[in-house]
Amino acid sequence: MKPSNLFDSDDRAVSPVIGVILMVAITVILAAVIGTFVLGLGDSLGDSQPTAQLDVNFETAGSSNNVVIEHSGGDRIASDTLEVVVSDLDSNAEVNATVPGALSVGDSVSADTSGSSNTSVTNVRVRIIHQPSDSILLDQERELTTAVEIDDSVSGLTFS
């Protein structure tokens, strides 16, 4: 081997190989970006449901039948984003409400379910729906030992 061949470099094939690799990489990146927009994967990122542990209890005190929602852990839930649906499993009596104010850990809200045209129920289903993401945070069916009253003649529950 001649010493002059050690320092003679032939770089003619390097440039086309790098060019082909760059063109393939750019094509793959463009395909991924266009595919994301076409499939609409970027649209659902803003409306994610909060992660929260909510508990529902029913309390009867005198003539009041209260449904109590307690936030016992997780994310803070912004005001007017929760819809509460309390329904009777035996009949189709159902009342809806929105929760005013924000719910943070340790907060609780309650509403009186009784009114003028009452239906006494023991099989109750409570759903709490996060409206922006349209997802159900809580869906519980309970058989209560003490009957509560659901007034489906009013426009909705009032939580405070």
Helices and strands as residue ranges (DSSP letters): H 3-6, H 14-39, G 43-45, E 52-61, E 64-74, E 82-88, E 94-98, E 108-112, E 118-130, E 135-151
